[in-house]
Amino acid sequence: MLLAFALIYYWAPDLRDQEWMWITPGSLIGVMLWLFVSFGFRLYLHFFNSYSATYGSLGAVIILMLWFYLTGLTILIGGEVNSDIEDVAAKSGAPEPKEKGEKKPRHGAAATV
């Protein structure tokens, strides 16, 4: 799962140049949060599962879509953690991080203002 989260955080942003990192704080928090949410959702379904009685066979689809929604939410939270860490690093004067909303220019291309 750490590899899956790392791949999402590497390929999903619209950035030209970025470094590959196997483990980021956002991916660690995202995976831990995903495990916690999945386990909690499993407990909820164990004790309060009435979807099949209410919706019939469509209940399984509702459960799956709700789990997909929670998984997407954990991915977004982990990405936001990475973004906030980079924003704080840029404000503290670190030379490498970008400002909020800024993209790195391509190699050999001049940065536009």
Biopython code that builds the backbone (N, CA, C, O; Angstrom):
import numpy as np
from Bio.PDB.StructureBuilder import StructureBuilder

atoms = [
    (1, "MET", "N", (0.814, -1.190, 0.000)),
    (1, "MET", "CA", (0.000, 0.000, 0.000)),
    (1, "MET", "C", (0.861, 1.258, 0.000)),
    (1, "MET", "O", (0.498, 2.262, -0.612)),
    (2, "LEU", "N", (2.011, 1.203, 0.693)),
    (2, "LEU", "CA", (2.894, 2.368, 0.657)),
    (2, "LEU", "C", (3.357, 2.651, -0.770)),
    (2, "LEU", "O", (3.456, 3.810, -1.172)),
    (3, "LEU", "N", (3.639, 1.608, -1.528)),
    (3, "LEU", "CA", (4.041, 1.797, -2.922)),
    (3, "LEU", "C", (2.902, 2.391, -3.737)),
    (3, "LEU", "O", (3.131, 3.272, -4.566)),
    (4, "ALA", "N", (1.684, 1.923, -3.513)),
    (4, "ALA", "CA", (0.534, 2.456, -4.243)),
    (4, "ALA", "C", (0.324, 3.928, -3.919)),
    (4, "ALA", "O", (0.090, 4.728, -4.825)),
    (5, "PHE", "N", (0.403, 4.298, -2.658)),
    (5, "PHE", "CA", (0.239, 5.696, -2.272)),
    (5, "PHE", "C", (1.391, 6.537, -2.831)),
    (5, "PHE", "O", (1.171, 7.655, -3.297)),
    (6, "ALA", "N", (2.623, 6.004, -2.786)),
    (6, "ALA", "CA", (3.768, 6.749, -3.328)),
    (6, "ALA", "C", (3.612, 6.974, -4.830)),
    (6, "ALA", "O", (3.949, 8.048, -5.328)),
    (7, "LEU", "N", (3.111, 5.987, -5.552)),
    (7, "LEU", "CA", (2.889, 6.154, -6.991)),
    (7, "LEU", "C", (1.805, 7.187, -7.268)),
    (7, "LEU", "O", (1.929, 7.984, -8.198)),
    (8, "ILE", "N", (0.760, 7.178, -6.481)),
    (8, "ILE", "CA", (-0.309, 8.176, -6.655)),
    (8, "ILE", "C", (0.237, 9.577, -6.406)),
    (8, "ILE", "O", (-0.057, 10.500, -7.167)),
    (9, "TYR", "N", (1.023, 9.744, -5.355)),
    (9, "TYR", "CA", (1.543, 11.069, -5.015)),
    (9, "TYR", "C", (2.648, 11.509, -5.971)),
    (9, "TYR", "O", (2.969, 12.696, -6.025)),
    (10, "TYR", "N", (3.235, 10.582, -6.723)),
    (10, "TYR", "CA", (4.247, 10.946, -7.715)),
    (10, "TYR", "C", (3.601, 11.308, -9.050)),
    (10, "TYR", "O", (3.969, 12.316, -9.653)),
    (11, "TRP", "N", (2.647, 10.509, -9.521)),
    (11, "TRP", "CA", (2.078, 10.702, -10.855)),
    (11, "TRP", "C", (0.854, 11.609, -10.879)),
    (11, "TRP", "O", (0.607, 12.241, -11.906)),
    (12, "ALA", "N", (0.093, 11.705, -9.832)),
    (12, "ALA", "CA", (-1.159, 12.460, -9.859)),
    (12, "ALA", "C", (-0.977, 13.971, -9.954)),
    (12, "ALA", "O", (-1.722, 14.600, -10.706)),
    (13, "PRO", "N", (-0.035, 14.599, -9.241)),
    (13, "PRO", "CA", (0.086, 16.056, -9.372)),
    (13, "PRO", "C", (0.574, 16.451, -10.768)),
    (13, "PRO", "O", (1.331, 15.716, -11.402)),
    (14, "ASP", "N", (0.138, 17.602, -11.229)),
    (14, "ASP", "CA", (0.544, 18.111, -12.536)),
    (14, "ASP", "C", (1.854, 18.873, -12.383)),
    (14, "ASP", "O", (1.886, 20.101, -12.456)),
    (15, "LEU", "N", (2.938, 18.121, -12.167)),
    (15, "LEU", "CA", (4.257, 18.716, -11.985)),
    (15, "LEU", "C", (5.206, 18.159, -13.036)),
    (15, "LEU", "O", (5.119, 16.991, -13.416)),
    (16, "ARG", "N", (6.106, 19.007, -13.496)),
    (16, "ARG", "CA", (7.036, 18.569, -14.523)),
    (16, "ARG", "C", (8.235, 17.835, -13.923)),
    (16, "ARG", "O", (8.573, 16.734, -14.356)),
    (17, "ASP", "N", (8.861, 18.433, -12.947)),
    (17, "ASP", "CA", (10.047, 17.843, -12.318)),
    (17, "ASP", "C", (9.763, 17.609, -10.848)),
    (17, "ASP", "O", (9.451, 18.536, -10.101)),
    (18, "GLN", "N", (9.875, 16.374, -10.454)),
    (18, "GLN", "CA", (9.748, 16.077, -9.039)),
    (18, "GLN", "C", (10.603, 14.863, -8.729)),
    (18, "GLN", "O", (10.907, 14.056, -9.608)),
    (19, "GLU", "N", (10.973, 14.748, -7.504)),
    (19, "GLU", "CA", (11.834, 13.649, -7.085)),
    (19, "GLU", "C", (10.990, 12.476, -6.623)),
    (19, "GLU", "O", (9.935, 12.656, -6.014)),
    (20, "TRP", "N", (11.464, 11.268, -6.919)),
    (20, "TRP", "CA", (10.794, 10.071, -6.447)),
    (20, "TRP", "C", (11.203, 9.833, -5.000)),
    (20, "TRP", "O", (12.387, 9.833, -4.663)),
    (21, "MET", "N", (10.209, 9.633, -4.164)),
    (21, "MET", "CA", (10.458, 9.301, -2.769)),
    (21, "MET", "C", (9.620, 8.073, -2.437)),
    (21, "MET", "O", (8.410, 8.064, -2.665)),
    (22, "TRP", "N", (10.249, 7.050, -1.907)),
    (22, "TRP", "CA", (9.531, 5.817, -1.583)),
    (22, "TRP", "C", (8.519, 6.051, -0.477)),
    (22, "TRP", "O", (7.378, 5.594, -0.549)),
    (23, "ILE", "N", (8.952, 6.764, 0.537)),
    (23, "ILE", "CA", (8.080, 6.988, 1.688)),
    (23, "ILE", "C", (8.038, 8.480, 1.980)),
    (23, "ILE", "O", (9.076, 9.124, 2.137)),
    (24, "THR", "N", (6.832, 9.018, 2.050)),
    (24, "THR", "CA", (6.639, 10.415, 2.431)),
    (24, "THR", "C", (5.764, 10.440, 3.682)),
    (24, "THR", "O", (5.079, 9.460, 3.974)),
    (25, "PRO", "N", (5.779, 11.536, 4.416)),
    (25, "PRO", "CA", (4.898, 11.609, 5.594)),
    (25, "PRO", "C", (3.429, 11.439, 5.225)),
    (25, "PRO", "O", (2.671, 10.805, 5.959)),
    (26, "GLY", "N", (3.032, 11.999, 4.101)),
    (26, "GLY", "CA", (1.641, 11.868, 3.666)),
    (26, "GLY", "C", (1.263, 10.437, 3.329)),
    (26, "GLY", "O", (0.146, 10.005, 3.614)),
    (27, "SER", "N", (2.194, 9.691, 2.717)),
    (27, "SER", "CA", (1.879, 8.299, 2.398)),
    (27, "SER", "C", (1.799, 7.452, 3.663)),
    (27, "SER", "O", (0.966, 6.550, 3.753)),
    (28, "LEU", "N", (2.659, 7.734, 4.641)),
    (28, "LEU", "CA", (2.576, 6.998, 5.908)),
    (28, "LEU", "C", (1.264, 7.292, 6.625)),
    (28, "LEU", "O", (0.584, 6.378, 7.090)),
    (29, "ILE", "N", (0.916, 8.565, 6.712)),
    (29, "ILE", "CA", (-0.338, 8.926, 7.377)),
    (29, "ILE", "C", (-1.532, 8.403, 6.596)),
    (29, "ILE", "O", (-2.504, 7.927, 7.183)),
    (30, "GLY", "N", (-1.460, 8.491, 5.260)),
    (30, "GLY", "CA", (-2.552, 7.993, 4.428)),
    (30, "GLY", "C", (-2.780, 6.502, 4.579)),
    (30, "GLY", "O", (-3.923, 6.054, 4.681)),
    (31, "VAL", "N", (-1.704, 5.729, 4.595)),
    (31, "VAL", "CA", (-1.836, 4.272, 4.746)),
    (31, "VAL", "C", (-2.337, 3.916, 6.140)),
    (31, "VAL", "O", (-3.190, 3.042, 6.287)),
    (32, "MET", "N", (-1.816, 4.582, 7.160)),
    (32, "MET", "CA", (-2.298, 4.299, 8.520)),
    (32, "MET", "C", (-3.771, 4.678, 8.659)),
    (32, "MET", "O", (-4.552, 3.943, 9.262)),
    (33, "LEU", "N", (-4.140, 5.815, 8.104)),
    (33, "LEU", "CA", (-5.537, 6.241, 8.146)),
    (33, "LEU", "C", (-6.421, 5.290, 7.341)),
    (33, "LEU", "O", (-7.539, 4.986, 7.758)),
    (34, "TRP", "N", (-5.934, 4.820, 6.197)),
    (34, "TRP", "CA", (-6.678, 3.867, 5.371)),
    (34, "TRP", "C", (-6.915, 2.559, 6.127)),
    (34, "TRP", "O", (-8.013, 2.004, 6.093)),
    (35, "LEU", "N", (-5.871, 2.071, 6.810)),
    (35, "LEU", "CA", (-6.031, 0.849, 7.610)),
    (35, "LEU", "C", (-7.047, 1.057, 8.728)),
    (35, "LEU", "O", (-7.898, 0.198, 8.962)),
    (36, "PHE", "N", (-6.964, 2.184, 9.413)),
    (36, "PHE", "CA", (-7.893, 2.489, 10.501)),
    (36, "PHE", "C", (-9.326, 2.598, 9.984)),
    (36, "PHE", "O", (-10.247, 2.050, 10.590)),
    (37, "VAL", "N", (-9.518, 3.303, 8.868)),
    (37, "VAL", "CA", (-10.853, 3.482, 8.297)),
    (37, "VAL", "C", (-11.399, 2.139, 7.800)),
    (37, "VAL", "O", (-12.575, 1.839, 8.006)),
    (38, "SER", "N", (-10.568, 1.343, 7.158)),
    (38, "SER", "CA", (-11.031, 0.045, 6.662)),
    (38, "SER", "C", (-11.434, -0.881, 7.809)),
    (38, "SER", "O", (-12.451, -1.570, 7.736)),
    (39, "PHE", "N", (-10.621, -0.888, 8.873)),
    (39, "PHE", "CA", (-10.951, -1.715, 10.025)),
    (39, "PHE", "C", (-12.225, -1.213, 10.705)),
    (39, "PHE", "O", (-13.085, -2.009, 11.081)),
    (40, "GLY", "N", (-12.344, 0.101, 10.862)),
    (40, "GLY", "CA", (-13.549, 0.670, 11.465)),
    (40, "GLY", "C", (-14.790, 0.407, 10.626)),
    (40, "GLY", "O", (-15.859, 0.134, 11.172)),
    (41, "PHE", "N", (-14.660, 0.487, 9.300)),
    (41, "PHE", "CA", (-15.787, 0.202, 8.413)),
    (41, "PHE", "C", (-16.184, -1.263, 8.499)),
    (41, "PHE", "O", (-17.365, -1.605, 8.438)),
    (42, "ARG", "N", (-15.175, -2.127, 8.642)),
    (42, "ARG", "CA", (-15.472, -3.560, 8.807)),
    (42, "ARG", "C", (-16.236, -3.813, 10.105)),
    (42, "ARG", "O", (-17.186, -4.596, 10.118)),
    (43, "LEU", "N", (-15.832, -3.160, 11.195)),
    (43, "LEU", "CA", (-16.558, -3.295, 12.457)),
    (43, "LEU", "C", (-17.982, -2.764, 12.337)),
    (43, "LEU", "O", (-18.925, -3.373, 12.844)),
    (44, "TYR", "N", (-18.131, -1.634, 11.670)),
    (44, "TYR", "CA", (-19.468, -1.066, 11.457)),
    (44, "TYR", "C", (-20.351, -2.056, 10.699)),
    (44, "TYR", "O", (-21.502, -2.279, 11.075)),
    (45, "LEU", "N", (-19.820, -2.643, 9.643)),
    (45, "LEU", "CA", (-20.618, -3.590, 8.860)),
    (45, "LEU", "C", (-20.926, -4.865, 9.641)),
    (45, "LEU", "O", (-21.973, -5.481, 9.444)),
    (46, "HIS", "N", (-20.015, -5.257, 10.526)),
    (46, "HIS", "CA", (-20.239, -6.465, 11.323)),
    (46, "HIS", "C", (-21.423, -6.283, 12.272)),
    (46, "HIS", "O", (-22.221, -7.203, 12.453)),
    (47, "PHE", "N", (-21.536, -5.111, 12.872)),
    (47, "PHE", "CA", (-22.570, -4.901, 13.875)),
    (47, "PHE", "C", (-23.839, -4.235, 13.333)),
    (47, "PHE", "O", (-24.923, -4.449, 13.877)),
    (48, "PHE", "N", (-23.723, -3.433, 12.272)),
    (48, "PHE", "CA", (-24.878, -2.663, 11.794)),
    (48, "PHE", "C", (-25.194, -2.897, 10.325)),
    (48, "PHE", "O", (-25.718, -1.997, 9.669)),
    (49, "ASN", "N", (-24.899, -4.054, 9.794)),
    (49, "ASN", "CA", (-25.104, -4.320, 8.379)),
    (49, "ASN", "C", (-26.571, -4.664, 8.111)),
    (49, "ASN", "O", (-27.003, -5.794, 8.340)),
    (50, "SER", "N", (-27.318, -3.698, 7.633)),
    (50, "SER", "CA", (-28.692, -3.959, 7.226)),
    (50, "SER", "C", (-28.898, -3.596, 5.758)),
    (50, "SER", "O", (-30.031, -3.490, 5.290)),
    (51, "TYR", "N", (-27.789, -3.404, 5.035)),
    (51, "TYR", "CA", (-27.891, -3.020, 3.630)),
    (51, "TYR", "C", (-28.549, -4.115, 2.797)),
    (51, "TYR", "O", (-29.352, -3.822, 1.911)),
    (52, "SER", "N", (-28.218, -5.367, 3.072)),
    (52, "SER", "CA", (-28.799, -6.463, 2.291)),
    (52, "SER", "C", (-30.297, -6.574, 2.533)),
    (52, "SER", "O", (-31.062, -6.847, 1.608)),
    (53, "ALA", "N", (-30.712, -6.362, 3.770)),
    (53, "ALA", "CA", (-32.149, -6.447, 4.065)),
    (53, "ALA", "C", (-32.904, -5.288, 3.432)),
    (53, "ALA", "O", (-34.044, -5.446, 2.996)),
    (54, "THR", "N", (-32.270, -4.132, 3.384)),
    (54, "THR", "CA", (-32.949, -2.948, 2.849)),
    (54, "THR", "C", (-32.893, -2.885, 1.327)),
    (54, "THR", "O", (-33.907, -2.624, 0.679)),
    (55, "TYR", "N", (-31.714, -3.123, 0.753)),
    (55, "TYR", "CA", (-31.523, -2.917, -0.672)),
    (55, "TYR", "C", (-31.369, -4.209, -1.475)),
    (55, "TYR", "O", (-31.260, -4.157, -2.700)),
    (56, "GLY", "N", (-31.359, -5.334, -0.828)),
    (56, "GLY", "CA", (-31.196, -6.608, -1.536)),
    (56, "GLY", "C", (-29.772, -6.773, -2.032)),
    (56, "GLY", "O", (-28.817, -6.437, -1.331)),
    (57, "SER", "N", (-29.634, -7.290, -3.240)),
    (57, "SER", "CA", (-28.298, -7.538, -3.781)),
    (57, "SER", "C", (-27.568, -6.241, -4.124)),
    (57, "SER", "O", (-26.347, -6.255, -4.281)),
    (58, "LEU", "N", (-28.269, -5.145, -4.243)),
    (58, "LEU", "CA", (-27.643, -3.856, -4.503)),
    (58, "LEU", "C", (-26.882, -3.349, -3.274)),
    (58, "LEU", "O", (-26.069, -2.432, -3.394)),
    (59, "GLY", "N", (-27.131, -3.926, -2.106)),
    (59, "GLY", "CA", (-26.442, -3.530, -0.879)),
    (59, "GLY", "C", (-24.940, -3.728, -0.966)),
    (59, "GLY", "O", (-24.179, -2.930, -0.418)),
    (60, "ALA", "N", (-24.500, -4.788, -1.653)),
    (60, "ALA", "CA", (-23.060, -5.028, -1.803)),
    (60, "ALA", "C", (-22.407, -3.926, -2.633)),
    (60, "ALA", "O", (-21.278, -3.527, -2.347)),
    (61, "VAL", "N", (-23.090, -3.436, -3.638)),
    (61, "VAL", "CA", (-22.559, -2.353, -4.460)),
    (61, "VAL", "C", (-22.473, -1.069, -3.642)),
    (61, "VAL", "O", (-21.510, -0.312, -3.767)),
    (62, "ILE", "N", (-23.472, -0.826, -2.813)),
    (62, "ILE", "CA", (-23.462, 0.367, -1.958)),
    (62, "ILE", "C", (-22.299, 0.300, -0.973)),
    (62, "ILE", "O", (-21.611, 1.298, -0.758)),
    (63, "ILE", "N", (-22.079, -0.851, -0.383)),
    (63, "ILE", "CA", (-20.972, -1.028, 0.563)),
    (63, "ILE", "C", (-19.636, -0.815, -0.136)),
    (63, "ILE", "O", (-18.758, -0.138, 0.399)),
    (64, "LEU", "N", (-19.475, -1.390, -1.335)),
    (64, "LEU", "CA", (-18.225, -1.239, -2.078)),
    (64, "LEU", "C", (-17.980, 0.223, -2.448)),
    (64, "LEU", "O", (-16.859, 0.714, -2.318)),
    (65, "MET", "N", (-19.009, 0.914, -2.904)),
    (65, "MET", "CA", (-18.836, 2.318, -3.283)),
    (65, "MET", "C", (-18.530, 3.195, -2.068)),
    (65, "MET", "O", (-17.758, 4.148, -2.174)),
    (66, "LEU", "N", (-19.114, 2.888, -0.942)),
    (66, "LEU", "CA", (-18.807, 3.626, 0.275)),
    (66, "LEU", "C", (-17.369, 3.393, 0.699)),
    (66, "LEU", "O", (-16.706, 4.323, 1.159)),
    (67, "TRP", "N", (-16.871, 2.165, 0.554)),
    (67, "TRP", "CA", (-15.469, 1.874, 0.878)),
    (67, "TRP", "C", (-14.541, 2.594, -0.101)),
    (67, "TRP", "O", (-13.501, 3.105, 0.314)),
    (68, "PHE", "N", (-14.889, 2.647, -1.393)),
    (68, "PHE", "CA", (-14.096, 3.399, -2.363)),
    (68, "PHE", "C", (-14.045, 4.884, -1.989)),
    (68, "PHE", "O", (-12.999, 5.523, -2.098)),
    (69, "TYR", "N", (-15.171, 5.417, -1.554)),
    (69, "TYR", "CA", (-15.228, 6.823, -1.145)),
    (69, "TYR", "C", (-14.288, 7.076, 0.039)),
    (69, "TYR", "O", (-13.536, 8.051, 0.035)),
    (70, "LEU", "N", (-14.327, 6.210, 1.041)),
    (70, "LEU", "CA", (-13.458, 6.374, 2.210)),
    (70, "LEU", "C", (-11.986, 6.215, 1.829)),
    (70, "LEU", "O", (-11.127, 6.914, 2.366)),
    (71, "THR", "N", (-11.695, 5.302, 0.908)),
    (71, "THR", "CA", (-10.322, 5.124, 0.441)),
    (71, "THR", "C", (-9.838, 6.374, -0.287)),
    (71, "THR", "O", (-8.711, 6.818, -0.066)),
    (72, "GLY", "N", (-10.668, 6.942, -1.143)),
    (72, "GLY", "CA", (-10.302, 8.176, -1.833)),
    (72, "GLY", "C", (-10.084, 9.325, -0.875)),
    (72, "GLY", "O", (-9.202, 10.157, -1.087)),
    (73, "LEU", "N", (-10.871, 9.375, 0.167)),
    (73, "LEU", "CA", (-10.719, 10.422, 1.175)),
    (73, "LEU", "C", (-9.373, 10.306, 1.891)),
    (73, "LEU", "O", (-8.727, 11.320, 2.158)),
    (74, "THR", "N", (-8.947, 9.086, 2.202)),
    (74, "THR", "CA", (-7.642, 8.912, 2.858)),
    (74, "THR", "C", (-6.504, 9.295, 1.916)),
    (74, "THR", "O", (-5.497, 9.843, 2.365)),
    (75, "ILE", "N", (-6.644, 9.018, 0.620)),
    (75, "ILE", "CA", (-5.621, 9.415, -0.347)),
    (75, "ILE", "C", (-5.524, 10.935, -0.410)),
    (75, "ILE", "O", (-4.422, 11.482, -0.460)),
    (76, "LEU", "N", (-6.660, 11.620, -0.409)),
    (76, "LEU", "CA", (-6.650, 13.084, -0.442)),
    (76, "LEU", "C", (-6.047, 13.679, 0.830)),
    (76, "LEU", "O", (-5.312, 14.664, 0.762)),
    (77, "ILE", "N", (-6.345, 13.098, 1.972)),
    (77, "ILE", "CA", (-5.795, 13.601, 3.232)),
    (77, "ILE", "C", (-4.279, 13.438, 3.258)),
    (77, "ILE", "O", (-3.571, 14.346, 3.695)),
    (78, "GLY", "N", (-3.774, 12.303, 2.799)),
    (78, "GLY", "CA", (-2.323, 12.094, 2.729)),
    (78, "GLY", "C", (-1.649, 13.071, 1.781)),
    (78, "GLY", "O", (-0.567, 13.575, 2.081)),
    (79, "GLY", "N", (-2.271, 13.345, 0.642)),
    (79, "GLY", "CA", (-1.724, 14.331, -0.289)),
    (79, "GLY", "C", (-1.720, 15.731, 0.290)),
    (79, "GLY", "O", (-0.797, 16.507, 0.045)),
    (80, "GLU", "N", (-2.743, 16.052, 1.053)),
    (80, "GLU", "CA", (-2.802, 17.361, 1.707)),
    (80, "GLU", "C", (-1.711, 17.492, 2.769)),
    (80, "GLU", "O", (-1.155, 18.574, 2.954)),
    (81, "VAL", "N", (-1.404, 16.406, 3.461)),
    (81, "VAL", "CA", (-0.309, 16.429, 4.444)),
    (81, "VAL", "C", (1.007, 16.725, 3.735)),
    (81, "VAL", "O", (1.789, 17.551, 4.204)),
    (82, "ASN", "N", (1.262, 16.052, 2.595)),
    (82, "ASN", "CA", (2.487, 16.319, 1.838)),
    (82, "ASN", "C", (2.538, 17.767, 1.359)),
    (82, "ASN", "O", (3.589, 18.404, 1.413)),
    (83, "SER", "N", (1.410, 18.283, 0.893)),
    (83, "SER", "CA", (1.350, 19.662, 0.406)),
    (83, "SER", "C", (1.615, 20.656, 1.531)),
    (83, "SER", "O", (2.353, 21.624, 1.343)),
    (84, "ASP", "N", (1.030, 20.428, 2.680)),
    (84, "ASP", "CA", (1.234, 21.342, 3.811)),
    (84, "ASP", "C", (2.679, 21.313, 4.298)),
    (84, "ASP", "O", (3.227, 22.348, 4.677)),
    (85, "ILE", "N", (3.294, 20.144, 4.292)),
    (85, "ILE", "CA", (4.695, 20.050, 4.716)),
    (85, "ILE", "C", (5.585, 20.817, 3.751)),
    (85, "ILE", "O", (6.500, 21.520, 4.181)),
    (86, "GLU", "N", (5.330, 20.691, 2.450)),
    (86, "GLU", "CA", (6.133, 21.421, 1.471)),
    (86, "GLU", "C", (5.890, 22.923, 1.572)),
    (86, "GLU", "O", (6.819, 23.709, 1.387)),
    (87, "ASP", "N", (4.668, 23.331, 1.859)),
    (87, "ASP", "CA", (4.347, 24.749, 2.009)),
    (87, "ASP", "C", (5.061, 25.341, 3.223)),
    (87, "ASP", "O", (5.595, 26.447, 3.145)),
    (88, "VAL", "N", (5.075, 24.625, 4.326)),
    (88, "VAL", "CA", (5.772, 25.105, 5.529)),
    (88, "VAL", "C", (7.271, 25.171, 5.281)),
    (88, "VAL", "O", (7.933, 26.098, 5.747)),
    (89, "ALA", "N", (7.822, 24.192, 4.546)),
    (89, "ALA", "CA", (9.247, 24.210, 4.237)),
    (89, "ALA", "C", (9.597, 25.403, 3.356)),
    (89, "ALA", "O", (10.651, 26.013, 3.538)),
    (90, "ALA", "N", (8.723, 25.748, 2.396)),
    (90, "ALA", "CA", (8.983, 26.901, 1.535)),
    (90, "ALA", "C", (8.923, 28.198, 2.333)),
    (90, "ALA", "O", (9.724, 29.103, 2.100)),
    (91, "LYS", "N", (7.988, 28.299, 3.267)),
    (91, "LYS", "CA", (7.873, 29.512, 4.075)),
    (91, "LYS", "C", (9.033, 29.666, 5.054)),
    (91, "LYS", "O", (9.376, 30.782, 5.445)),
    (92, "SER", "N", (9.637, 28.546, 5.449)),
    (92, "SER", "CA", (10.755, 28.623, 6.387)),
    (92, "SER", "C", (12.073, 28.923, 5.684)),
    (92, "SER", "O", (13.102, 29.075, 6.343)),
    (93, "GLY", "N", (12.057, 29.009, 4.356)),
    (93, "GLY", "CA", (13.260, 29.411, 3.627)),
    (93, "GLY", "C", (14.059, 28.267, 3.068)),
    (93, "GLY", "O", (15.205, 28.475, 2.669)),
    (94, "ALA", "N", (13.518, 27.065, 3.014)),
    (94, "ALA", "CA", (14.235, 25.944, 2.417)),
    (94, "ALA", "C", (14.417, 26.219, 0.924)),
    (94, "ALA", "O", (13.488, 26.707, 0.281)),
    (95, "PRO", "N", (15.590, 25.918, 0.353)),
    (95, "PRO", "CA", (15.857, 26.284, -1.036)),
    (95, "PRO", "C", (15.092, 25.447, -2.063)),
    (95, "PRO", "O", (14.757, 25.971, -3.125)),
    (96, "GLU", "N", (14.809, 24.200, -1.801)),
    (96, "GLU", "CA", (14.229, 23.289, -2.785)),
    (96, "GLU", "C", (12.709, 23.362, -2.918)),
    (96, "GLU", "O", (12.231, 23.295, -4.050)),
    (97, "PRO", "N", (11.913, 23.493, -1.861)),
    (97, "PRO", "CA", (10.454, 23.429, -2.005)),
    (97, "PRO", "C", (9.876, 24.597, -2.797)),
    (97, "PRO", "O", (10.469, 25.672, -2.894)),
    (98, "LYS", "N", (8.711, 24.347, -3.351)),
    (98, "LYS", "CA", (7.989, 25.355, -4.129)),
    (98, "LYS", "C", (7.023, 26.095, -3.221)),
    (98, "LYS", "O", (6.624, 25.594, -2.170)),
    (99, "GLU", "N", (6.655, 27.294, -3.645)),
    (99, "GLU", "CA", (5.604, 28.027, -2.947)),
    (99, "GLU", "C", (4.271, 27.362, -3.254)),
    (99, "GLU", "O", (4.179, 26.564, -4.187)),
    (100, "LYS", "N", (3.242, 27.680, -2.483)),
    (100, "LYS", "CA", (1.927, 27.070, -2.666)),
    (100, "LYS", "C", (1.388, 27.397, -4.061)),
    (100, "LYS", "O", (1.283, 28.567, -4.430)),
    (101, "GLY", "N", (1.047, 26.356, -4.838)),
    (101, "GLY", "CA", (0.503, 26.521, -6.180)),
    (101, "GLY", "C", (1.543, 26.714, -7.263)),
    (101, "GLY", "O", (1.182, 26.859, -8.431)),
    (102, "GLU", "N", (2.809, 26.721, -6.921)),
    (102, "GLU", "CA", (3.875, 26.958, -7.894)),
    (102, "GLU", "C", (4.353, 25.632, -8.474)),
    (102, "GLU", "O", (4.415, 24.618, -7.779)),
    (103, "LYS", "N", (4.690, 25.660, -9.769)),
    (103, "LYS", "CA", (5.260, 24.489, -10.432)),
    (103, "LYS", "C", (6.722, 24.767, -10.742)),
    (103, "LYS", "O", (7.115, 25.907, -10.991)),
    (104, "LYS", "N", (7.516, 23.709, -10.724)),
    (104, "LYS", "CA", (8.911, 23.860, -11.117)),
    (104, "LYS", "C", (8.981, 23.942, -12.638)),
    (104, "LYS", "O", (8.245, 23.227, -13.319)),
    (105, "PRO", "N", (9.850, 24.798, -13.194)),
    (105, "PRO", "CA", (9.967, 24.866, -14.653)),
    (105, "PRO", "C", (10.690, 23.635, -15.191)),
    (105, "PRO", "O", (11.394, 22.937, -14.461)),
    (106, "ARG", "N", (10.498, 23.388, -16.483)),
    (106, "ARG", "CA", (11.218, 22.282, -17.128)),
    (106, "ARG", "C", (12.689, 22.608, -17.183)),
    (106, "ARG", "O", (13.099, 23.758, -17.027)),
    (107, "HIS", "N", (13.493, 21.554, -17.412)),
    (107, "HIS", "CA", (14.939, 21.754, -17.533)),
    (107, "HIS", "C", (15.212, 22.672, -18.707)),
    (107, "HIS", "O", (14.727, 22.423, -19.811)),
    (108, "GLY", "N", (15.973, 23.721, -18.492)),
    (108, "GLY", "CA", (16.349, 24.636, -19.547)),
    (108, "GLY", "C", (15.314, 25.702, -19.853)),
    (108, "GLY", "O", (15.593, 26.618, -20.626)),
    (109, "ALA", "N", (14.155, 25.613, -19.282)),
    (109, "ALA", "CA", (13.097, 26.615, -19.534)),
    (109, "ALA", "C", (13.139, 27.664, -18.434)),
    (109, "ALA", "O", (13.386, 27.352, -17.268)),
    (110, "ALA", "N", (12.899, 28.889, -18.814)),
    (110, "ALA", "CA", (12.890, 29.974, -17.827)),
    (110, "ALA", "C", (11.568, 29.980, -17.083)),
    (110, "ALA", "O", (10.521, 29.686, -17.660)),
    (111, "ALA", "N", (11.617, 30.307, -15.826)),
    (111, "ALA", "CA", (10.404, 30.373, -14.999)),
    (111, "ALA", "C", (9.625, 31.624, -15.377)),
    (111, "ALA", "O", (10.197, 32.702, -15.532)),
    (112, "THR", "N", (8.321, 31.468, -15.523)),
    (112, "THR", "CA", (7.468, 32.606, -15.832)),
    (112, "THR", "C", (6.840, 33.140, -14.569)),
    (112, "THR", "O", (6.547, 32.383, -13.643)),
    (113, "VAL", "N", (6.636, 34.427, -14.529)),
    (113, "VAL", "CA", (6.027, 35.043, -13.349)),
    (113, "VAL", "C", (4.582, 35.353, -13.613)),
    (113, "VAL", "O", (3.893, 35.878, -12.738)),
]
sb = StructureBuilder()
sb.init_structure("model")
sb.init_model(0)
sb.init_chain("A")
sb.init_seg("    ")
for serial, (resi, resn, name, xyz) in enumerate(atoms, 1):
    if name == "N":
        sb.init_residue(resn, " ", resi, " ")
    sb.init_atom(name, np.array(xyz, "f"), 0.0, 1.0, " ", f" {name:<3s}", serial, name[0])
structure = sb.get_structure()
